[in-house]
Amino acid sequence: MKLFFSPTSPYVRKVRIAAKELGLDDQIELISTNPWENPPELADANPLGKVPALMISDNEILFDSPVICEYLDSLNREVVLFPVAGKSRWDALRLQALADGILDAAVMIRLDSLRPESERYSDMRERQLNVIRRALRYLDSEMTRLIGPLTIGQVAVACALAYLDFRLPEEDWHKVHLKLDCWYATWMERESMQVTMPPLG
Ligand SMILES: N[C@@H](CCC(=O)N[C@@H](CS)C(=O)NCC(=O)O)C(=O)O
């Protein structure tokens, strides 16, 4: 399998962490791709022009990190990141949706920060910061699910928190959300987190 990948994309990182947790990372070749340069290979693979996209074979491609993660999960029956049914499935999917929403908000802020100062949207930044802060407060109430068995929810949350530290370090959530901070510190020790660290800078 080939994964269109960018080393700083948090959505790609989610897929790579999931692959590592599933023991499938050796089967995935990383194709270095900068989606902002509009490479035609990426547009051919994913009409949305985004990473991650997973090429399973020449004519079988998946895109959107939740879809790719669920596909990878289907390849390993020993580890289950997506509970098959019932409440545990909806709990995992809700956590993933929440974490992906944090990422969407943080990426929007990041893209805005790359504009010249006079062209930035301060209202949008404030709105997205509020989204992130509300979502973190919500996560405080989901601690029991974060501590439970490994699911895609935890992978996604770890990835979202790591991206906040990477791109929005001034939003120091660690001091406000102490239980989450404690959970995250333990999660950061996993090999899947260590080997998928984005480059510095
Ligand atoms: N919902 C998508 C989001 C993917 C995404 O936005 N990727 C960014 C990189 S972090 C991208 O490729 N952006 C290029 C663009 O928006 O044109 C997922 O979960 O995979």
The ligand as an ORCA input file, in Angstrom:
! r2SCAN-3c Opt
* xyz 0 1
  N     -10.894     15.334      6.632
  C      -9.609     15.082      6.027
  C      -8.739     16.324      6.149
  C      -7.437     16.189      5.356
  C      -6.738     17.543      5.200
  O      -7.351     18.622      5.357
  N      -5.440     17.489      4.848
  C      -4.694     18.709      4.636
  C      -3.255     18.553      5.124
  S      -3.192     18.733      6.886
  C      -4.589     18.945      3.144
  O      -4.180     18.068      2.415
  N      -4.955     20.150      2.707
  C      -4.838     20.554      1.340
  C      -6.029     21.365      0.902
  O      -6.939     21.625      1.725
  O      -6.060     21.753     -0.273
  C      -8.956     13.864      6.695
  O      -9.337     13.550      7.835
  O      -8.153     13.175      6.041
*
